[in-house]
Amino acid sequence: MTLYDGRIGADYEVRGVYVEEAVTRRLQALGINDGTTVKILNRKRKGAMIIQVRGTRLALGRHISSCIEVKEEA
């Protein structure tokens, strides 16, 4: 499943990031790597979402969040 399909309040483990190379490098610099835990905090009307990664809140657009493959943590 993708991060965009996730629900608010749930924790997910990143399995892969499949966007342009420059965007992938930027996300990795922000801490979104394979195996990282991500929590969805909020979702905005036009597809943007607020996530928490390693204690930092980030906003991602629909295009980027739909290209991040995740697995729900138990």
N, C-alpha and C positions, 0 to 999 in steps of 0.2 A: 504494500500500500504506500501511498505518498503522504508526505507531511500535510498537504492540503486537505486530504481526506480525514485527518485526525479530528478528535473531539477535544473541546476545551477542558482543561484540568488533567488530561492524561499525560503520562510519560512515555516517550518513545526512544528507541535506540536507532541511531542513524546507520543505515546499511550501505548507502551509496549516494553520491551527488553527481547528477548528470546534467550539467549546464555548460555554458561556454567556459573555456579554460581560464579566462581572466576572472570570471565570477567564481569559479571553483576555488581558485587560489585565494580570493578575498574571503570566501566563506571559511576556508581552512585557517586563515589568519585570525578569524573571529572565533575559532574553536569548534566549528561544525565539521568534524571528521568522522570517519567510520568508527562506530563503537561509542560515540558520544551520546549521552542522555540529553534529550530535549523535552521541555514541557511546554504545552500550548497554554498560554495565559488568556488570550482574547482573540476574537476574530472581528474584523471590520466589514462593513457592507460590501465593498467592491472587491473582496477577495484577499485583502491584506490581512496578515496575522501577526500577533505579538507572541514571541516565544522567549523562553528562558534557557540559556546555555551557560553552564558553569558560573552561575550567579549574575550573569549579565542579561539584560532584556534587549531583544533585537526585533525589528520590524522587517518582515519579508513580504514581498509582493506575491501575487498569485502565480506568476510565471516561475519564480524561483522555488516556491514551496511545493509546486506540483512536480518539480524535477528532483526532489529529495526523497529517496526511498527510505522508509522506516519500518520498524517492527515494534509492536506494542510490548511494553515491559509488563511482566506479571506482577 
